[in-house]
């Protein structure tokens, strides 16, 4: 196609847009129809003549519309592998790009960007990011054109060559408006400043460009020609045998041909093609998809079924893809009945010759000695050239089946289905968003998509991408629809997640900011003294909530060292209440119970007994929690090594190959080791920081911990023994709490200083600190008082003095 003709057509379209011509045509066509109908009804030659007169501009509008649509749909030539080999840059330009270059007086980046905002791509860009032209255009108009190698040439050809180079670097084989836009964005200093101020990265422009291309595909009308082209030939099924038994115990895999059922195959093109290649093999043409639930195994099978149903899979075209319902098959009275029925179903599929069987959770049916083991029945089918089988399982199921039934696993070709990368996730999400908009009658902004991706990655750790992001997007759309709003923004996504997990995830509000800044005071409402330790802890929490902490590690990890009863556990409870809203969100393990190497299986799960791990289960069920590891020094070395990865990477893999995520967990290890060292150092007046360094060195020399273990913690916090003054303050806290409980029962309460001093003196020399104080209060005050109340020694309203 002559590029000059393309540019001339684009100039004409700029003067009389295609949409305007389309409206004129519809109006004239309707008028022509009405006039013709009236002329026939009234048998009027005059009306018929007017009809012919009106018909002329109608046909002209139709021809003009067809002419412009021809150029709109014209695909540009693909780019050569090397941008330097481009001979005719304009041959790689589509109609929208031609409109851009034909509409500007010069080719400075700012001029082109301003003009681009009047084209469909620019309108899409602004609306999806929530901006107006007035937010950007004045800045670009006022900016001084900065010379560069590209803009100095002041030619469309120079810009096209630069954009082509950008396109090739990003792995594209054709030039599109997105690559032109990204090139202009990098060439314009003022627009680059705008993007930096708004925290918009080049990859965001890439995601938006892909979304724009998708939206054009969705908007393209599919007429009868498309429907006929993608339908199977008449009588295709008649060439194969009937399968009444198979039909009863299976269901056809849906291909997502309707808009409501449309599936998101773009992110799984690689796996879809690999699966088709496996099924095309001459013998043993079976495949097994291995991946965790939610990564897209079913989508891949549906994508293959879609290609087969459209005749796009070569020799596989128009075969039947059916999912075998083995649960229904195993509903027979006896195993003998089941095996007989299953054999008949599989033989029927083999005899038909056009069946691809899908078996979900296939590992459940391959375990030797199991009542559901169908290995012997499956082997002939897997070796048959007439039938193909697709199995689906997770990584643990595959490993178990490969270990227990290697022979049958060799008949499958393994295809790993992993979580998609960031680019593919955005491709899937933007595709999903286009359908959610139509279903819910909403407009979804790009910041909402971006926020859903970020929050899904950080907080929704129990399920994989893309499932968790798709579900999150649906929840957000439903929430916005319920509110009666029309636009889905990032703020709504944050609100949905906050309601789900019960924690703030958005920008730090004024009230929370005040609490964070005064965290020491909040903790000291429950913790007496320990000033240095509380300060270290508070600093780490502020770093995390402000976004400065690593997102690939736990929220915070601390090693509390100090004597018994000085507030280590109470500090953990107070922190859990402050950060997670409830001290019950604390998961506690006594590590003295895990002193043997085999005890690690109690934490991560036992593959032999298939018993889930206690820690793995509790953290999965409560990912937003504080994990307290009491007496951590007593755990076996192999168990401490397990925590090296947890503290460093924020995750570990359990015995069944499934990830356990600790990125939303605070981890605290406590130890009484070095208690006497702390006492002696304090008596000698050693400063806190020096004491901490000396204590850690002492623990390393004694071999209680390895250097790499201690270094994994965000901070080591030293808890000092309690003085008499501090014990008095703790006793006051404990008895004040008791007093509140007494007053709720209708009595008055008074507390004497003599009682507090006596309690402190009785506890001062105890090695158990506040724990001993708690025991003394229970034995000498609470127990006798409970007996007095039961015996009725106090009347309601009477003062109880302690």
C-alpha positions, 0 to 999 in steps of 0.5 A: 500500500502506498504510504502517501495514500494512507496519509491522504486518507488520514487527513480526510478522516481528520476533517470528517471523522469516521464516527461522524460519517457513520452517524450520517449514514445511519440517519440517511439510511433510516430516512431512505427506508422511511421514504421508500416505505411511504412511497410504496404505501401511498403509491407516490412517484414523488416520494419514490423520486425523493427516495432516490435523491436521498439514496445517493448521499446514503450510498456516498456515505456508505462508500466513504465509510467503507473507504475509511474503514479499509485504511483503519483495518489495514495492518502495517508491515512487520518490522525487520529484526534490526531497526537499521535495516528499515528502508521505508519507515512509513510502511510500518505505520498504521492509520492512527499513527498516520493521523497523528503525523498528518495533523501536526505542524512540526515533530517536536515531542511536545507537539506530537503528544498534545496532538495524540491526546485528541486521538483514541489512544490519547483519550484512552490514556488520559481517561484510564489514568484519571487525567484531563487534557488541562492537567498536562497540555499547558505544561507541554505548551509552555515548555521549551523544545529541547534539542536532541538527535531525534527532534533536531531532524524535525521529521516524522521519519526520525520519530518513526525510526526511533519508535521502531527501535523502541518496539524491537527492544521491547520484543514487538515485531510491529510498530504501534501507537503505544511504542510511539507514545513511549518514545515521545515520553522519553524524548520530552523532558517536561512530559518525563517530569510529569510522569515522574511526579505522578509515579508513572513508569515506562512499564505502566505505559506499556501496560496501558498500550496493551490494554488499548490494543485489547479494547480495540479487539473487544470493540471490533464487531464480529459478523456472520463471516467471522461466525461461519469461519470459526464454526466446525463443518456441518456433519463433522461429528457424524464421521465418528461413533456415538458415545452415549455412556461417555456423554453420561459420565463426562461434560464438554469443556467450555470454550468461552465463545460468548462474551460472558464466558470469555476466558483470558488465554493471552497470559497462557499462550505458551502453555496452550501451544505446548499442550497442543504440541504434546497432543499432536505426537504420533504415540503416547500423545498425553500431557499432564499440567502441573501447577498449584490451584489458581495458576490457570490449568483449567484456563489452558485446557479451555484455551486448547478446546477453543482453538480445537473448536475453531479449527486452529489446531491442525489435525486436532481441529474439531475433536471433542474435549471432555472432562471425565467425571470420575466422582460419578463413576465411583458412585457405583455399588462396588469396585467391580462395578466401577472398574467395569463401567470405567472400562466401558466408558474409556473403550467407547471414547477410544472407539469414537476416535475423536475424543480428548479426555481431561482428568482433574486431580489425576493423582487421586486416581493413581495411588497404589492400593487405593480404592480409587486406583485406576492405573491398570485401566488407564494404561491401554488408553494412554498407549492408544493412538486413538485417544488422548488424555490431559491430566491435571495435578499440583506439584506435590501430587505429581511428585507423589505419583511419579514416586509411586507410579513411575510407569504411568507417569512416563506415558505423560509429557509434563507441562509446568504451569507457573504463576505468570510474571508481572507483564502477563498478570497485567495482560490478564487483568486488563483483559478481565477488566474489559469484561467486568466493565460491561458486566457491571456497567463500570469504568475501571481506572489503571491505578485501580488495576495497579493497586489490585496487583500490588495488594494481591502480591503483598497481602493475598498470599494464600492463593496464586496469581492470576486467580487472586487478582481476578477475584479481588477485581471482581470483589472491588467491582461488586463493592463499587456497584453496591455503593452506586458509583460508576468508577473503580479507583485505587481507593476502593480497592484499598477499602475492599482489602481493609474490610477483608483483612481488618488492617489499614493498607492505604495511605497512613491517616492522621490518627494512625500516624499519631499512634505510630509516632507515639508507639513507645507510649502505646506500648508503655501502657502495658510495659513498664520500663525497658525503654531502650528495647521499646525504642528499638522495636518502635523504630522498626515498626515505623519503618515497616508501616511507612513503606521503607521496610523490605516487602520480601521479608516479615513485617519485623523480626526480633530476638528478645533476650532477658530473664524470665518475667521481665515483659518479653511475652507481654511486649509481644502481646502489646505489639500484636494488639497495636499492629493487628488490633487484637492480642489474640492474633498471636501464634505461640510455639514453645520451642523447647518441645522441638528439640529433636531433628524429627520435630521439624515435621511437626512444623512443616508437615510430614510427607509420609503420614500426610499430616499437615505442619502445625506452623504451616497451617496456623500461619496460612490460616492467620497470615496477619499475625505475630509469631512468638517462638518461646525459648527459641535457643532450645530448638534443634539446629535444623529447625533454627536453619528453617527460620534462616530462610523465613527471616531472610525471604519471608517464606518457606516451602512445606513438606508438600511443596506449598509455599507458606508466606510470612511477609505479613507476619511479625516474628519474635523469638524469646530466650532466657539465655544470658540472663545472669550475664545481663544482671552482672553487666547492669550491676557493673554499669555497662551501657545498653548498646555495649551490653547488647554487643557483649551479650551477643558475642557471649552467646556466639562463643557459647555456641547457643546461636550461629552468627547467620541466625542472629544477623537475620533478625531486624534487631536484638532487644535486651530486657533488663531485670526489674527493680523494686520501683518497676515491680511496684508499677507492675503491681499497680497495673495488675491490681488496677485491672483487678479493681476494674473487674471488681467495680463491674460487679457493683463494688468499690475498690481501693488500693494501698501503697503498703500493699504495693510495696509489700508485693514488690518486696516479696518479688524483688529477689525472685528470678521469675520477675513479674510472673512471680508477682502475678502468682503472689497476687493470685494466691494472696489477694485474688483467691481469698477475695473470690472466697469472700465474695462467694460467702457474701461478706461484701454488700453491693456498693461496699468498698473493698480495700486491698 
